[in-house]
Amino acid sequence: MFGPIGFPELMLIFMVVLLLFGPKKLPEFAKFLGKAIREFKKTVNDAKSTIEDELGDIGVTEDLKEIKHDLDEIKSATQLKLDEDILLSEPKKKTQTTKSTRPKKKK
């Protein structure tokens, strides 16, 4: 859930916070922590949307979409060619194996 932080580590952190702030201040600390996390997420989302808007204004987003589309087409064409080559090579392999598996005639 929290990556490398497990339940024992969380309990240790909780005990340290409880000792530092005491049981009466703990709800205030939790409220402050919740507000701080909310503000941090809001700031990150605002920065992300600002960057996306700026990239959209200069046309990078459309260029990236076009490049992705071109790469997808190349990938599809390459896969089709590879599949075609595999299908064409299979009959040759079968005929080669059938010749070698036939028993030789005795004289």
KATAGI-V44387 format. One record per residue. N is the residue number from 1. SS is DSSP state (2 for helix, 1 for strand, 0 for the rest). OMEGA is omega in whole degrees, 0 to 359 (none if undefined). D_LAST is the distance of its C-alpha to the last C-alpha in whole Angstrom. Layout:
# KATAGI-V44387
n->{N/N}
ss->{SS/SS}
omega->{OMEGA/OMEGA}
d_last->{D_LAST/D_LAST}
This chain:
# KATAGI-V44387
n->{1/2/3/4/5/6/7/8/9/10/11/12/13/14/15/16/17/18/19/20/21/22/23/24/25/26/27/28/29/30/31/32/33/34/35/36/37/38/39/40/41/42/43/44/45/46/47/48/49/50/51/52/53/54/55/56/57/58/59/60/61/62/63/64/65/66/67/68/69/70/71/72/73/74/75/76/77/78/79/80/81/82/83/84/85/86/87/88/89/90/91/92/93/94/95/96/97/98/99/100/101/102/103/104/105/106/107}
ss->{0/1/0/0/1/0/2/2/2/2/2/2/2/2/2/2/2/2/2/2/2/2/2/2/2/2/2/2/2/2/2/2/2/2/2/2/2/2/2/2/2/2/2/2/2/2/2/2/2/2/2/2/2/2/2/2/2/0/0/2/2/2/2/2/2/2/2/2/2/2/2/2/2/2/2/2/2/2/2/2/2/2/2/2/2/2/2/2/2/2/2/2/2/2/2/2/2/2/2/2/2/0/0/0/0/0/0}
omega->{182/181/183/179/180/181/180/179/178/178/178/178/179/181/179/179/179/179/182/187/181/184/181/182/184/178/178/179/179/178/178/180/177/178/181/179/178/179/179/179/180/179/179/179/177/179/180/181/177/179/179/178/180/178/178/180/182/174/181/183/180/178/179/178/179/178/179/179/179/179/177/178/179/179/179/181/179/180/178/179/179/178/180/179/179/180/180/181/181/180/179/179/181/181/178/181/180/178/184/182/178/177/179/179/179/180/none}
d_last->{76/78/75/76/79/79/81/83/83/85/87/88/89/91/93/94/95/97/99/100/101/102/102/104/103/99/100/101/98/96/97/98/94/93/95/94/90/91/93/90/87/89/90/86/85/88/87/83/85/87/84/82/85/85/81/82/85/83/80/77/76/75/73/71/70/69/67/66/65/63/61/60/59/57/55/54/53/51/50/49/47/45/44/43/41/39/38/37/35/33/31/29/29/27/25/24/23/21/19/18/18/15/12/9/6/4/0}
